[in-house]
Amino acid sequence: MTQTREIRLKRRPVGTPVDDDFEMATISLPDPADGEVQVRNLWMAVDPAMRGRMSDAKSYIPPFALDAAMEGPAIGEVVASRDPAFRPGDLVFSRLGWREMFNAPASALQHREAGGLPPQAWLCFAGMPGLTAYAGLMRIAQLKAGDLVFVSAASGAVGSIACQIARNLGHKVIGSAGGPEKTAFLRDVLKVDAAIDYKAEPSLTKALAREVKGLGAKGIDVYFENVGGDHLQAALSLANDFARFAVCGMISQYNVTDAPTVPRNLTMVMTKRIRMEGYIALDHMDLEPEMVARMTEWNAQGQMASAETVYDGIERALDAFAGLFTGANMGRTLVRLTPG
């Protein structure tokens, strides 16, 4: 048997999660049974949607079970296999993060090409964040020539990819992020056309209006929504008639225990005939091959910048998760579970 560690949900958080809501457990992992594969995780990712699964409220995906290892996207290497579809050394994707090693049925794993991209890319621009950004812009917002795109949380895991997709397709992009380091990243690395430091602006709406005018536009045509609150209010104010809003997330609202106070101008959805649609990337898996092909091509051409915040060791996983809600992280938040 092999000793390995995993992080479990001990109780359901109220408001912002704290360390006492979780526990680290050491378990003995047996050899895989017939039809099972043993995997050593190399990388795991954390994302804001995991906060929703810590609650037992009804959602599009079941909540995390108490006193059991949580789940999340991970890239690992096969250690041993009792299924002919997998061999030791294979690179695999699973949703069995939050643990160093595990045994699972072969059906829980997906092969990933080794060598074409860095392993962690399958958790970033070639993985679910890439699909989320791609589906939001291409299918939900239905990008068309000449669109001006506004992206909130533009230095985040999905937002940073959305900025690059829109830019690579020839669109002007305005990105919003918090702090001078992140806005410099938007300008210098992601090459957006305008960057807003929302923490430094007394009025986000006025700041967005200034940047729209600076680009010679009347308003925004597409809003990629990651934040909600003041960002959504500003986007509604500056939207052109018939603008399209792809609602990917609303991180400003995830830990709110009182009623939200903004946006106060939601009637603009009607008066401007805005189409605002929420979506889940899992509903658009048919786009994955197209997305991976485009991302691989753009990466080979040097058009996809890596945006990652890396924590080392499973013992740092909770720090990584907490950083999502404090603004400490930039890009995709990853935990490296083994050296290399």
JOBEL-V946446 format. One line per field, one symbol per residue. ss: DSSP state (H for helix, E for strand, - for the rest). phi: phi as a letter, one per 20 degrees, with the letter a starting at -180 (. if undefined). psi: psi as a letter, one per 40 degrees, with the letter a starting at -180 (. if undefined). A space follows every 50 residues. Layout:
ss: ???
phi: ???
psi: ???
This chain:
ss: -EEEEEEEE---------HHHEEEEEEEE------EEEEEEEEEEE--HH HHH---------------E--E-EEEEEEEE---------EEEE-E--E- EEEEEHHH-EE-------HHHHH----HHHHHHHHHHHHH-------EEE E----EHHHHHHHHHHHH---EEEEEE--HHHHHHHHH-----EEEEHHH ---HHHHHHHHHHH-----EEEEEE----HHHHHHHHHEEEEEEEEE--- HHH--------------HHHH---EEEE--HHHHHHHHHHHHHHHHHHHH -------EEEEE-HHHHHHHHHHHHH----EEEEEE----
phi: .debdbddeebefdmffcgffcbecdceefffegndcdcdfecccdbgff ffffeeffbfbffffflbgfcafbdcdfebbdcffccgnfecdbddfmbe badbfgfedcfcfeofcggfffddfedfgfffffffeedfelgcgnfedd celfeegegffggfffffeneecdddbdoffffffffedemfebcdeffe dfcfffffffffffemdeaedcceeddmlffffffffdffgmfcdeeeab ffdfdfddffdceedfffgefelfddcebcgffcffeggfffffffffff emdcfecbddddnffeffffffffddnfdcmfecdeecfo
psi: ihhiiihihdihihbhiideeiihihihhiiiiheihhhhhdiiiiiddd ddeeieihaeiiiiiifihiiihihihhdihfheeiiheihiiiffafid iihiideeihiihhddiidedeebdeadddddddddddddeghihehhhh hifeeaddddddddddddeeiihhihihiddddddddddefidihhgdde hdhdddddddddddefidaidhhhhedabddddddddehihfihhhhdig deedeheihieiiefdeddddefhhhhiihddefdeeddddddddddddd efehihhihhihideeddddddddeeedihahhihheii.
